């Protein structure tokens, strides 16, 4: 991506330093950017981002991770799109919503859930516009498609307005991905935004997304449709045969397989609890479940119970995962604490152990035991 917005603080300093000759004249000195830094080591797991703000929504394409980034000094908590090398290191690019139209402008834009097209030419993301004065809802939410080099130069803006068969109104999307170079796939549903007042003046804002269906969108024409068999889908991932792995309302722990070109499903297996996030990692269905926010679980053909890997390094809960295609590695979003309403997060790199190999690997029964041990070991508050 390019068309990057320079930080307002940087612009102010530059103009001030050139005030003698005017901001449009040559600078009294030249200062180049520091040389890019590589990853901090090669061990796995390892932390990939060190933003004191908030990093989420990772998406891997080739040797680049695209994600949404919140700078702690960003006006109105606007989120930007950023990229880093797959192994970690210096941010290679960042694109942010434009500056306010006037000093009195109280509306902010935020870009989240980015996804690069298979050919790397386009980026899709959810674009939200709302008030700077404490958002309890957005006056506009859209799926946007733009050139990967000009994220603000949108070629498609599709307003998220869809009514489910049960009459519920959708206003958000999640798990954005590309079926091919011109078709998007995503979960469509409703995003609950609420505030809770703390013991003092502190107010917490939290969001919860509820999926209604799995949908697809033509990135060129804006034609929208529900994927055959896609109603009541809570989580999905592309299956190895070109079909889909699905989790549906009514059986939220059961993994289903939908073969290409059909709308019927077969049962693959059952996770330890309700699935919140699903991904294909190394041709295996990997999930975050309600059983634990510090593990991921995956199903292996022929095994009666799921396997589990401890994730989060004891720091905080894991809220999202993004596979690195062709490997057993994945990017995990790990929050930096366990605040009731969520802490800022960073990106981490993890790898599934090979079957029979060593690692913090457990069966579902072992996971249940470890949860019980942790409950009894934790001091009462």
C-alpha positions in Angstrom: 0.0 0.0 0.0 1.0 3.6 -0.4 -0.9 6.9 -0.4 0.2 6.9 3.3 -0.8 9.8 5.5 2.1 11.5 7.2 1.6 11.8 11.0 0.2 15.3 11.9 2.9 15.6 14.6 5.6 14.9 12.1 4.2 17.5 9.7 4.0 20.1 12.4 7.6 19.5 13.4 8.8 19.7 9.8 6.9 22.9 9.0 8.2 24.4 12.3 11.8 23.5 11.4 11.4 25.1 8.0 9.6 28.2 9.3 12.6 30.4 8.6 12.4 29.9 4.9 8.7 29.0 4.8 7.1 25.6 4.8 7.2 25.4 1.0 10.9 26.0 0.7 13.9 23.7 1.1 14.5 22.3 4.5 17.5 23.6 6.6 18.5 19.9 7.0 17.7 16.6 5.5 16.7 13.6 7.6 16.2 10.2 6.1 14.1 7.4 7.6 15.9 4.9 9.8 16.9 1.6 8.1 14.2 -1.1 8.4 14.7 -3.5 11.3 14.3 -7.2 10.8 12.4 -9.7 13.1 13.4 -9.9 16.8 14.8 -13.4 16.6 13.6 -16.6 14.8 12.1 -18.5 17.7 8.5 -19.7 17.5 6.3 -18.6 19.2 7.4 -15.0 19.1 5.9 -11.5 19.2 5.7 -9.8 15.8 4.4 -6.3 16.6 5.3 -4.0 19.5 2.7 -1.2 19.0 1.7 0.3 22.4 -1.7 0.8 20.8 -3.7 -2.0 19.3 -3.0 -4.4 16.4 -5.8 -6.7 15.1 -7.3 -8.4 12.0 -4.2 -10.0 10.5 -4.4 -11.3 6.9 -1.4 -13.1 5.2 -0.8 -12.9 1.5 2.6 -14.0 0.1 5.3 -12.7 2.4 3.3 -9.8 3.9 0.9 -9.5 6.8 -1.8 -6.9 6.4 -3.6 -5.8 9.6 -5.5 -3.0 11.3 -3.5 -0.8 13.6 -4.5 1.8 16.2 -1.9 4.3 17.2 -2.4 5.4 20.9 -2.2 9.0 19.8 -4.5 8.7 16.8 -7.4 11.1 16.7 -10.7 9.7 17.8 -9.4 6.1 17.8 -9.3 5.9 14.0 -7.8 2.6 12.9 -5.3 2.4 10.0 -4.2 -0.4 7.7 -0.6 -1.5 7.9 1.7 -4.1 6.6 4.8 -5.9 8.0 7.0 -8.6 6.6 5.8 -12.2 7.3 8.7 -12.8 9.8 8.1 -9.5 11.6 10.1 -6.3 11.6 9.6 -2.7 10.7 6.2 -1.6 9.4 6.6 -1.5 5.6 3.5 0.6 4.8 0.6 2.3 6.6 -2.5 3.9 5.2 -4.9 5.9 7.3 -8.2 7.7 6.8 -7.8 11.4 5.8 -7.6 14.3 8.2 -10.8 16.0 9.4 -12.5 18.3 6.9 -12.4 21.2 9.3 -11.1 21.7 12.9 -14.7 21.4 14.1 -15.3 18.1 12.4 -16.4 15.6 15.0 -16.8 12.6 12.7 -14.1 9.9 12.3 -13.4 7.1 9.9 -12.0 3.8 10.8 -10.7 0.9 8.6 -10.7 -2.6 9.9 -10.6 -6.3 8.8 -8.5 -5.8 5.7 -7.9 -8.6 3.2 -5.6 -8.6 0.1 -6.8 -10.1 -3.1 -5.0 -13.3 -4.4 -3.2 -11.3 -7.0 -2.2 -8.6 -4.4 -3.7 -5.8 -6.5 -6.7 -4.9 -4.3 -7.5 -4.6 -0.6 -11.0 -5.0 0.9 -11.9 -3.7 4.3 -14.8 -2.6 6.5 -15.2 1.2 6.6 -17.0 2.7 9.5 -17.9 6.3 10.0 -19.1 7.6 13.3 -18.9 10.3 15.9 -15.8 11.3 17.7 -17.8 11.9 20.9 -18.2 8.3 22.1 -19.5 5.9 19.4 -22.5 3.7 20.4 -23.2 3.1 16.7 -22.0 4.2 13.3 -24.0 6.3 10.9 -22.4 4.5 8.0 -20.7 1.0 7.6 -19.6 -0.3 4.2 -17.4 -2.9 2.6 -14.8 -1.0 0.6 -12.6 -2.3 -2.2 -9.6 -0.2 -3.3 -6.2 -0.5 -5.0 -3.7 -2.0 -2.7 -1.5 1.0 -3.4 -4.2 3.6 -2.9 -6.6 2.4 -0.1 -8.4 5.7 0.0 -9.1 5.5 -3.7 -12.1 3.2 -3.4 -13.4 1.4 -6.5 -16.4 -0.1 -4.7 -18.3 1.0 -1.6 -21.1 -1.4 -0.7 -23.3 -0.2 2.2 -23.9 -3.0 4.7 -27.7 -3.0 4.7 -29.3 -6.5 4.6 -32.3 -8.0 6.4 -32.0 -11.6 7.4 -35.0 -13.9 6.7 -36.0 -13.6 10.4 -36.3 -9.9 10.0 -33.0 -8.9 11.8 -31.0 -6.1 10.2 -27.3 -6.6 9.5 -24.8 -3.7 9.9 -21.4 -5.3 9.9 -19.2 -8.0 8.4 -16.4 -10.1 9.7 -13.9 -12.7 8.4 -13.4 -10.9 5.1 -11.6 -13.1 2.5 -11.4 -13.5 -1.3 -12.8 -16.5 -3.2 -10.9 -15.3 -6.3 -9.6 -12.0 -7.7 -13.1 -10.5 -8.1 -15.3 -12.2 -5.4 -15.4 -11.5 -1.7 -16.7 -13.8 1.0 -17.6 -12.7 4.6 -19.8 -13.3 7.6 -22.6 -10.7 7.7 -24.4 -9.8 10.9 -24.9 -7.3 13.7 -22.3 -5.6 15.8 -23.4 -4.7 19.3 -21.7 -1.7 20.8 -22.2 -0.8 24.4 -20.7 1.2 27.2 -20.3 0.3 30.9 -19.5 2.8 33.6 -16.7 1.8 35.9 -16.3 2.6 39.6 -15.1 6.2 38.9 -15.3 8.3 35.8 -14.0 5.5 33.5 -16.3 4.2 30.9 -15.6 1.0 28.9 -16.7 0.4 25.4 -17.0 -3.1 24.1 -18.3 -4.7 20.9 -19.8 -8.1 20.1 -20.4 -9.4 16.6 -23.3 -11.8 15.9 -23.2 -13.6 12.5 -26.4 -14.1 10.6 -25.1 -15.8 7.4 -22.1 -16.4 5.1 -22.3 -14.1 2.1 -20.3 -13.2 -1.1 -19.9 -9.9 -3.0 -18.7 -9.2 -6.5 -15.9 -6.7 -6.0 -16.6 -5.2 -9.5 -20.3 -4.9 -9.7 -21.4 -5.0 -6.0 -23.7 -7.9 -6.6 -24.5 -9.5 -3.2 -25.8 -13.0 -2.4 -25.9 -15.5 0.4 -23.6 -18.5 -0.2 -25.7 -21.6 -0.9 -26.4 -23.2 2.5 -24.9 -20.1 4.2 -27.7 -19.1 6.5 -27.0 -19.3 10.2 -23.2 -19.8 9.7 -21.3 -18.6 12.7 -17.7 -19.4 11.4 -16.1 -20.7 8.2 -12.8 -21.6 6.6 -11.9 -22.8 3.1 -11.5 -26.6 3.1 -8.6 -28.4 1.5 -10.8 -29.8 -1.4 -12.1 -26.4 -2.4 -15.2 -26.6 -0.4 -16.0 -25.1 3.0 -15.7 -25.9 6.7 -18.6 -24.5 8.5 -20.0 -24.0 12.0 -23.7 -23.2 12.3 -26.2 -22.0 14.8 -27.8 -24.8 16.7 -24.6 -26.9 16.9 -21.9 -24.3 17.5 -19.2 -26.9 18.4 -19.8 -29.2 15.4 -17.6 -28.8 12.4 -19.4 -29.4 9.1 -18.0 -29.9 5.6 -19.7 -28.5 2.5 -18.2 -29.9 -0.8 -17.8 -27.6 -3.8 -21.0 -26.9 -5.7 -23.5 -28.3 -3.2 -25.5 -26.8 -0.3 -25.6 -29.9 1.9 -23.1 -30.7 4.7 -21.6 -33.6 6.5 -20.2 -33.8 10.0 -16.4 -33.7 10.3 -16.0 -33.7 14.1 -16.8 -31.9 17.3 -14.7 -29.3 19.2 -14.7 -29.1 23.0 -17.1 -26.1 23.0 -18.7 -23.4 20.8 -16.4 -22.2 18.0 -15.8 -18.4 17.8 -13.0 -18.4 15.1 -12.2 -21.0 12.5 -9.2 -21.2 10.1 -7.5 -23.7 7.8 -3.9 -24.2 9.1 -1.8 -26.8 7.4 -5.0 -28.3 5.9 -6.4 -28.8 9.4 -9.4 -27.1 10.8 -8.1 -24.9 13.7 -10.5 -23.1 16.0 -10.7 -20.8 19.0 -13.5 -22.0 21.2 -15.5 -21.0 24.3 -13.7 -23.7 26.2 -10.6 -21.6 26.7 -9.3 -18.2 25.5 -5.7 -19.4 25.9 -5.8 -22.4 23.5 -6.5 -23.3 19.9 -8.0 -26.6 19.0 -7.7 -28.6 15.8 -9.2 -31.8 14.4 -7.1 -34.6 12.9 -8.8 -37.2 10.6 -9.1 -40.5 12.5 -8.7 -39.0 15.9 -11.7 -39.2 18.2 -11.0 -36.0 20.1 -9.5 -32.6 19.1 -6.0 -31.6 19.9 -5.2 -28.4 21.7 -2.2 -26.0 21.9 -1.7 -23.4 24.6 -1.5 -19.9 23.0 -1.0 -16.5 24.4 2.2 -17.1 26.4 0.3 -16.4 29.6 -0.2 -12.8 28.6 -3.8 -12.5 27.7 -6.6 -14.1 25.6 -6.3 -15.0 22.0 -9.1 -13.4 20.0 -8.3 -14.2 16.3 -6.0 -16.4 14.1 -4.9 -16.1 10.5 -3.2 -19.0 8.7 0.1 -18.8 6.8 -0.8 -20.8 3.7 1.3 -23.8 2.9 2.6 -24.1 6.5 1.5 -25.2 10.0 2.1 -21.6 11.2 -0.5 -19.0 12.0 -0.7 -15.4 13.3 -2.5 -15.0 16.6 -4.0 -11.8 18.0 -3.0 -11.8 21.7 -4.3 -9.2 24.1 -1.8 -7.7 26.6 -3.9 -8.4 29.7 -7.2 -9.7 30.9 -9.3 -6.6 31.4 -13.0 -7.6 31.5 -13.7 -5.4 28.5 -10.6 -6.2 26.5 -7.0 -5.0 26.5 -4.9 -3.7 23.5 -3.5 -6.6 21.4 -0.4 -7.4 19.4 0.4 -10.0 16.7 2.3 -13.2 17.5 3.6 -16.1 15.4 2.8 -19.7 16.4 3.2 -23.1 14.8 1.2 -26.3 15.3 3.4 -29.2 16.5 3.7 -32.2 14.2 1.7 -35.2 15.3 3.6 -37.1 17.9 6.1 -34.3 18.3 6.8 -32.5 21.5 5.1 -29.2 22.5 2.4 -28.0 24.8 0.0 -30.3 23.1 -3.1 -31.7 24.8 -6.2 -33.6 24.0 -9.6 -32.2 24.8 -9.7 -34.2 28.0 -6.3 -32.9 29.0 -7.4 -29.4 28.2 -10.4 -29.8 30.6 -8.1 -31.0 33.3 -5.7 -28.1 32.9 -8.6 -25.7 33.1 -9.7 -27.2 36.3 -6.2 -27.1 37.7 -5.9 -23.4 36.8 -9.2 -22.6 38.5 -8.1 -24.2 41.7 -4.6 -22.7 41.5 -5.8 -19.1 41.0 -6.2 -17.0 44.2 -9.6 -15.7 45.0 -10.2 -12.0 44.4 
